[in-house]
Amino acid sequence: MDRKKLILLIGALIIAVGTALAARSLFAGAAAPEVEAAPPEPQGPRVLVAQRGLPVGTIITADAIGFQMWPEELVQDAYFLDGESDISKLLGTVVRNPITAGEPVTQGSLVAPGDRGFLAAALGPGMRAITVPVSAKTGVAGFVFPGDRVDLMLTQSVRERNEELKATETILRNVRVLATDQSTTQEIVDGKTIVRAFRTVTLEVTPKIAEKVSVAQTIGTLSLSLRSIADNQGELEKAIASGDIEVPDNATPEEEEAIIRAAMSRPIDKGTSFVTGGDVSRFQRSGLPPKQAEQPSAPQYPSYQRTVTQPAQSTAANAAPAKPAGPVVRVTRGKQTTEVPVEGR
């Protein structure tokens, strides 16, 4: 064989073997999964932290807080530690200072029921607390707990000219419940919430709405209607679409969140709805009869009787003229016709 051809053949074999080895290593590397080292589990005690952002006035519930591993060198004496703190005793307390999500809950950031300033801490800025009487029928059979949001309905009977109109009107929406009777906690036994009847409910309202509620108690019967948690998002979207809530274009995410959170927590007293007896039964009235306008009576003046004696000549002048005797000729001038006597010859 020619030497030149032999060299070319050996070079081609070397290139083929190198290509095969490179392809084999490439496919083998792609098939083998890359194993990432698992992050080391944090070592240290379990500390009570906020599961979500807790603004001032938030009533602590079981889903708002939880224990989490925390570096031992960062643990402070004010933290609640697992095994040393009973989380059930913190339910119903109120956040005094704002707590961000994942931040440890300190003992000074919560106010317990019975402590001085508890109810004032539960109220938002510019809000007031007002108590209304309820019963098992008007209080959702005891299924309303502190922290829930309700609508307030007013039922009344209006009478006009011996005709009665029965009506119910939703006067307030999205009202936060602060306490039932004097309790701000949910009683839990064996992991189940105990439902108990209550006679009064304390609500969080604005000063103007507090005046409306006070008047409503004198008009008729107040009832509670429990709201769904999902309703707040729908109300928020309606308020933004209608322009009631304005978020500045240059607002930071923190400022935007604060504006939205404040709007969702405010009670609503606009756009209320009502139902009358006519909407429920065909035998009830749907409205009051229109009021009849009172006709003003004619003024009464004293009457005087006067006798006027006219002279004889005046009476004779006003008397009808006597018809002439004998033949007459009727003369018409325009629209006036007169009779002229004709003297006989």
C-alpha positions as CSV (number, residue, x, y, z in Angstrom):
1,M,0.0,0.0,0.0
2,D,1.2,3.4,-0.7
3,R,2.7,5.2,2.3
4,K,0.7,8.3,1.7
5,K,-2.6,6.5,1.7
6,L,-1.7,4.6,4.9
7,I,-1.0,7.9,6.7
8,L,-4.4,9.3,5.7
9,L,-6.2,6.1,6.8
10,I,-4.6,6.1,10.2
11,G,-5.5,9.9,10.6
12,A,-9.1,9.2,9.7
13,L,-9.3,6.4,12.3
14,I,-7.9,8.6,15.0
15,I,-10.5,11.3,14.2
16,A,-13.4,8.8,14.2
17,V,-12.3,7.3,17.5
18,G,-12.0,10.8,19.1
19,T,-15.4,11.9,17.8
20,A,-17.0,8.7,19.2
21,L,-15.5,9.2,22.6
22,A,-16.5,12.9,22.7
23,A,-20.1,12.1,21.8
24,R,-20.3,9.3,24.4
25,S,-19.1,11.6,27.2
26,L,-21.6,14.3,26.1
27,F,-24.6,12.0,26.2
28,A,-23.6,10.5,29.4
29,G,-23.2,13.9,31.1
30,A,-26.7,15.0,29.9
31,A,-28.3,11.8,31.1
32,A,-26.8,12.0,34.6
33,P,-28.9,14.4,36.8
34,E,-27.0,17.1,38.6
35,V,-27.2,16.6,42.3
36,E,-27.5,19.8,44.3
37,A,-26.4,19.9,47.9
38,A,-29.4,20.4,50.1
39,P,-29.3,23.5,52.3
40,P,-28.4,22.8,55.8
41,E,-31.3,22.8,58.2
42,P,-31.3,25.7,60.6
43,Q,-30.3,24.7,64.0
44,G,-31.7,26.4,67.0
45,P,-35.0,26.9,69.0
46,R,-38.4,27.4,67.4
47,V,-39.5,31.0,67.7
48,L,-43.1,32.3,67.2
49,V,-43.3,34.4,64.0
50,A,-46.0,36.1,62.0
51,Q,-47.4,34.1,59.2
52,R,-48.5,37.2,57.3
53,G,-48.3,41.0,57.8
54,L,-50.0,42.0,61.0
55,P,-50.9,45.7,61.1
56,V,-51.8,47.6,64.3
57,G,-55.2,46.5,65.7
58,T,-55.1,42.9,64.2
59,I,-56.8,40.4,66.4
60,I,-54.5,37.3,66.7
61,T,-56.0,34.1,65.3
62,A,-54.6,30.6,65.0
63,D,-53.6,31.1,61.4
64,A,-51.8,34.4,62.0
65,I,-48.8,33.1,63.9
66,G,-46.7,29.9,64.0
67,F,-43.4,28.6,65.3
68,Q,-40.3,28.6,63.1
69,M,-36.6,27.6,63.5
70,W,-34.4,30.5,64.4
71,P,-30.7,30.9,64.8
72,E,-29.8,30.5,68.5
73,E,-27.4,33.5,68.6
74,L,-30.3,35.8,67.4
75,V,-32.9,34.7,69.9
76,Q,-33.9,37.4,72.4
77,D,-35.6,37.2,75.7
78,A,-38.8,38.9,74.4
79,Y,-39.4,36.1,71.9
80,F,-42.0,33.3,72.4
81,L,-40.2,29.9,72.3
82,D,-41.8,26.6,71.5
83,G,-42.2,24.5,74.5
84,E,-42.1,27.5,76.8
85,S,-45.1,29.5,75.6
86,D,-48.7,28.4,75.2
87,I,-49.9,29.7,71.8
88,S,-53.6,29.2,72.8
89,K,-53.2,32.0,75.4
90,L,-52.2,34.4,72.7
91,L,-55.4,33.9,70.6
92,G,-57.6,37.0,70.9
93,T,-54.8,39.4,71.8
94,V,-54.3,42.5,69.7
95,V,-51.2,43.7,67.8
96,R,-49.9,46.9,69.4
97,N,-47.0,47.5,66.9
98,P,-47.0,46.4,63.3
99,I,-45.3,43.1,62.5
100,T,-44.1,42.0,59.1
101,A,-44.5,38.5,57.7
102,G,-41.8,36.2,59.1
103,E,-40.8,38.6,61.9
104,P,-40.7,37.2,65.4
105,V,-43.6,38.2,67.7
106,T,-42.4,39.9,70.8
107,Q,-44.2,40.1,74.2
108,G,-44.4,43.8,74.0
109,S,-46.1,43.8,70.6
110,L,-49.3,42.2,71.8
111,V,-52.0,43.5,74.2
112,A,-54.1,40.9,76.1
113,P,-57.8,41.3,76.9
114,G,-58.2,43.0,80.3
115,D,-55.0,44.9,79.9
116,R,-55.2,48.7,80.0
117,G,-55.7,50.2,76.5
118,F,-56.7,46.8,75.0
119,L,-59.8,48.1,73.1
120,A,-58.0,51.3,72.1
121,A,-55.2,49.2,70.6
122,A,-57.7,47.1,68.7
123,L,-59.2,50.2,67.0
124,G,-57.7,51.5,63.8
125,P,-56.7,55.1,63.4
126,G,-59.8,57.4,63.5
127,M,-62.1,54.5,64.3
128,R,-64.6,54.1,67.2
129,A,-66.2,51.2,69.1
130,I,-69.9,50.9,69.5
131,T,-72.0,48.1,71.0
132,V,-75.3,46.9,69.7
133,P,-77.8,44.4,71.2
134,V,-78.4,41.2,69.3
135,S,-80.1,37.8,70.0
136,A,-79.6,34.3,68.7
137,K,-81.9,35.1,65.8
138,T,-80.3,38.4,64.9
139,G,-76.7,37.4,65.7
140,V,-76.3,34.5,63.2
141,A,-76.9,32.0,66.0
142,G,-73.6,32.7,67.7
143,F,-71.4,31.9,64.6
144,V,-69.9,35.4,64.7
145,F,-66.5,35.7,66.3
146,P,-64.1,38.6,67.0
147,G,-62.3,39.5,63.9
148,D,-65.1,38.5,61.5
149,R,-66.7,41.1,59.2
150,V,-70.5,41.5,59.1
151,D,-73.2,43.6,57.4
152,L,-75.7,45.5,59.6
153,M,-79.4,45.3,58.7
154,L,-82.2,47.5,60.0
155,T,-85.8,46.0,60.1
156,Q,-88.7,48.4,60.7
157,S,-92.4,48.9,60.2
158,V,-93.6,52.2,58.8
159,R,-97.3,53.2,59.2
160,E,-99.1,55.8,57.1
161,R,-102.8,56.4,57.3
162,N,-103.4,53.1,59.0
163,E,-101.4,51.3,56.3
164,E,-98.2,49.4,57.4
165,L,-95.1,48.9,55.3
166,K,-92.5,46.3,56.5
167,A,-88.9,46.9,55.2
168,T,-85.4,45.7,55.8
169,E,-82.4,47.8,54.8
170,T,-78.7,47.0,54.8
171,I,-77.3,50.2,56.4
172,L,-73.7,49.1,56.8
173,R,-71.3,46.7,55.1
174,N,-67.8,45.3,55.9
175,V,-67.9,46.1,59.6
176,R,-65.3,44.4,61.8
177,V,-66.4,42.7,65.0
178,L,-64.3,43.6,68.0
179,A,-65.9,41.5,70.7
180,T,-69.0,39.5,71.5
181,D,-70.4,40.3,74.9
182,Q,-67.1,41.0,76.7
183,S,-65.1,38.2,75.0
184,T,-62.5,38.9,72.3
185,T,-61.4,35.3,71.9
186,Q,-62.7,32.1,70.4
187,E,-63.0,29.3,72.9
188,I,-61.4,26.1,71.6
189,V,-61.9,22.8,73.2
190,D,-60.2,19.6,71.8
191,G,-59.4,21.5,68.7
192,K,-63.0,22.6,68.0
193,T,-64.4,26.1,68.3
194,I,-67.2,26.4,70.8
195,V,-70.3,28.3,69.6
196,R,-72.0,30.3,72.3
197,A,-74.9,32.7,72.2
198,F,-74.2,36.4,73.0
199,R,-76.4,39.4,73.7
200,T,-74.2,42.3,72.5
201,V,-71.7,42.8,69.8
202,T,-69.0,45.5,69.7
203,L,-68.3,46.9,66.2
204,E,-65.5,49.1,64.8
205,V,-67.0,52.1,62.9
206,T,-66.2,55.6,62.0
207,P,-67.5,58.5,64.2
208,K,-70.2,59.4,61.7
209,I,-71.3,55.8,61.3
210,A,-71.4,55.5,65.1
211,E,-74.1,58.2,65.1
212,K,-76.1,56.4,62.4
213,V,-76.0,53.2,64.4
214,S,-77.2,55.0,67.6
215,V,-80.2,56.4,65.7
216,A,-80.9,53.0,64.0
217,Q,-81.3,51.3,67.3
218,T,-84.2,53.6,68.1
219,I,-85.9,53.0,64.8
220,G,-86.2,49.2,64.6
221,T,-84.4,45.9,65.1
222,L,-80.7,45.5,64.1
223,S,-79.5,42.2,62.7
224,L,-76.0,40.8,61.6
225,S,-75.2,39.2,58.3
226,L,-71.9,37.3,58.2
227,R,-69.7,38.2,55.2
228,S,-67.5,35.9,53.2
229,I,-63.7,36.5,53.2
230,A,-63.8,36.6,49.4
231,D,-66.2,39.6,49.4
232,N,-63.5,42.0,50.5
233,Q,-61.6,41.6,47.2
234,G,-64.8,42.2,45.2
235,E,-65.6,45.3,47.2
236,L,-62.0,46.5,46.7
237,E,-62.2,46.1,42.9
238,K,-65.5,48.0,42.8
239,A,-64.1,50.8,44.9
240,I,-61.0,51.1,42.6
241,A,-63.2,51.0,39.5
242,S,-65.5,53.7,40.8
243,G,-62.7,56.0,41.8
244,D,-63.4,55.9,45.5
245,I,-59.8,54.6,46.1
246,E,-57.0,56.3,44.3
247,V,-53.5,54.8,44.3
248,P,-50.8,57.4,43.2
249,D,-48.8,56.3,40.2
250,N,-45.5,57.0,42.0
251,A,-46.5,55.0,45.1
252,T,-44.1,52.4,46.4
253,P,-45.3,48.8,46.9
254,E,-45.4,49.4,50.6
255,E,-47.5,52.5,50.3
256,E,-49.8,50.9,47.8
257,E,-50.3,47.9,50.2
258,A,-51.0,50.3,53.1
259,I,-53.7,52.2,51.0
260,I,-55.4,49.0,49.9
261,R,-55.3,47.5,53.4
262,A,-56.8,50.6,54.9
263,A,-59.6,50.7,52.2
264,M,-60.5,47.0,52.8
265,S,-60.8,47.5,56.6
266,R,-63.1,50.6,56.4
267,P,-66.9,50.0,56.9
268,I,-69.1,51.0,54.0
269,D,-72.3,53.1,54.4
270,K,-72.9,53.9,50.7
271,G,-74.9,52.1,48.1
272,T,-77.1,50.3,50.6
273,S,-79.9,48.0,49.5
274,F,-83.4,47.4,50.9
275,V,-86.3,44.9,50.6
276,T,-90.0,45.6,51.3
277,G,-92.8,43.3,52.1
278,G,-94.0,43.4,48.5
279,D,-90.7,41.8,47.4
280,V,-91.4,38.8,49.6
281,S,-95.2,38.3,49.4
282,R,-97.8,39.5,47.0
283,F,-100.1,40.2,49.9
284,Q,-97.7,42.8,51.4
285,R,-97.2,46.4,50.4
286,S,-94.2,47.5,48.3
287,G,-94.5,51.2,49.3
288,L,-96.5,53.7,51.3
289,P,-99.5,55.5,49.7
290,P,-98.6,59.0,48.5
291,K,-99.4,61.8,50.9
292,Q,-102.3,63.9,49.9
293,A,-101.5,67.6,49.6
294,E,-103.5,69.6,52.0
295,Q,-105.7,72.3,50.2
296,P,-105.3,75.7,51.8
297,S,-108.6,76.9,53.2
298,A,-110.1,80.1,52.0
299,P,-109.5,83.0,54.3
300,Q,-112.6,83.8,56.4
301,Y,-113.5,87.5,56.6
302,P,-116.3,88.9,58.8
303,S,-119.5,89.5,56.8
304,Y,-121.5,92.7,57.0
305,Q,-125.1,93.3,56.0
306,R,-126.0,96.6,54.5
307,T,-129.3,97.9,53.2
308,V,-129.1,100.6,50.5
309,T,-132.2,102.6,49.8
310,Q,-132.1,104.1,46.3
311,P,-134.1,107.2,45.4
312,A,-137.2,106.8,43.4
313,Q,-135.8,108.5,40.3
314,S,-132.8,106.3,40.3
315,T,-135.1,103.2,40.4
316,A,-137.1,104.5,37.6
317,A,-134.0,105.2,35.5
318,N,-132.7,101.7,36.0
319,A,-136.1,100.2,35.1
320,A,-136.5,98.8,31.6
321,P,-137.9,101.3,29.1
322,A,-141.6,100.8,28.2
323,K,-142.6,99.7,24.8
324,P,-144.0,102.5,22.6
325,A,-147.7,102.2,21.7
326,G,-148.5,101.9,18.0
327,P,-146.5,100.9,15.0
328,V,-142.7,100.9,15.2
329,V,-139.8,100.7,12.8
330,R,-136.7,98.7,13.7
331,V,-133.5,100.5,12.9
332,T,-130.2,98.5,12.9
333,R,-126.9,100.4,13.1
334,G,-124.1,97.8,13.2
335,K,-124.9,95.3,15.9
336,Q,-127.4,97.5,17.8
337,T,-131.1,97.5,16.9
338,T,-133.6,100.1,18.2
339,E,-137.3,100.5,17.7
340,V,-138.5,103.9,16.6
341,P,-142.3,104.7,16.9
342,V,-144.1,105.8,13.8
343,E,-146.7,108.6,14.4
344,G,-149.9,107.9,12.7
345,R,-151.4,110.5,10.4
